[in-house]
């Protein structure tokens, strides 16, 4: 019995210090992992205190309290920010040291808005850096998980997009690679770490003022500090004016925000062609289609949340350039309620029109909120399916994966989007530069579907793309991708 108890105690000691070790790295752990480590430490503490000397028990208690304090103070209590776990394993760090570019670099925080807004400005940053003749440091993006609204993660560019594709247009380096190899006094000396902002305060450019900028410069740039600040007030983002900052004196131009406008400038839209999913994300998208979306399928993007409704209330009657609305409005047109926040009946009408025109077999829905419109769609498409002689299914990705949703909308045989949304803007721009052109329409706008020959040509192109992958039709979506299917013939 004593021998068994000793073995049990040893196991508890191992459990305690394993959890202890995990908490030491809590800055890069997700919240659930950190909570699990706390639980394991407390459990093992109870076991050990019942078996060991009093002083040993006190020692463990002190350790537990200290690490509880450390984990509580590492980040604000109302918010959890990390470099995503995926970034630690999937980011493309260049193992062989890259050559330092004497032309200098540009680094900025994509701190404005969510992913769609960040990409709008990223396209402008691409062109600005190219005209400046510098190397663009591909930034960590800022992602706000839909199931954890108070959290944010900072996925590296290479965990989302293909670095080699954008390299065809300008010289780039992924931010983790740059930090790993060049964030040191040899290449970026402390005295040359100069921040740039529109109007510095008495304390210089406040890169750590508010969120997400504070966490971006703390977590992704190794808590960088700047020796001085420069103002670019009155310069704007005309590359000619910025060329006075030589690479020898300013090896890295570090900007508080993107050197570009929002919404994206018309002349920068076509740069979307250089944003290709990395291989892993492309495989996920194609697996999803093969397993769950029989073709032809219609992709729709809905904004139904209360925050969006409030924005649309103030947007009605504004000029065509409000947010992303220039993608579907002419200069003399204005934003309407149906364009920004369409009614449920209008959504159903537009989707049914598209399904009938394509004789579609499925509909993929990407939405911020799934309201009663889904039930209305099911009933309406159930009637259409009976006339066609096959069930039409409505599909969504329960994982709410931002990039999978975007990819599935891009690959759809026809896409219906929200004209005002930058999320829709990302999808439309990519479809516009695809070969052949993929058709797009908008809620609140009339659309005339092309001839059946054009539709079939578009569908065959996409199907050929999928068949050329290593994934056969017999394979199913991996367990990491969960969706819900609504079989209309069962209603």
Buried (B, 14 or more C-beta within 10 A) or exposed (E): EEEEEEEEBEEBBEBBBEBBEBBEEBBEBBEEBBEBBBEBBBBBBEBBBEEBEEEEBEEBEEBBEEBBEEBEEEBEEEEBBBBBBBBEEBBBEBEEEBEBBEEBBBBBBBBBBBBBBBBBBBBBBBBBBBBBBBBBBBBBBBBBBEEEEEBBBBBBBBBBBBBEBBBEBBBBBBBBBBBBBBBEEEBBEEEBBBBBBBEBEEEBBBBBEEBBBBBBBBBBBEEBEBEEBBEBEEEEBEBEEBEEBEBEEBBBBBBBBBBBEBBBBEEBBEBBBBBBBBEEBBBBBBBBBBBBBBBBBBBBBBBBBEEBEEBBEEBBEBEBEBBBBBBBBEEEBBBBBBBBBBEBEBBBBBBBBBBBBBEBBBBBBBBBBBEEBBBBBBEBBBEBBEEBEEBBBBBBBEBBBBBBBBBBBBBBBBBBBBBBBBBBBBBBBBBBBBEEEBBBBBBBBEBEBBEEEEBEEBBEEBBEBBEEEEBEEEEEBEEEBEBBEBEBEEE
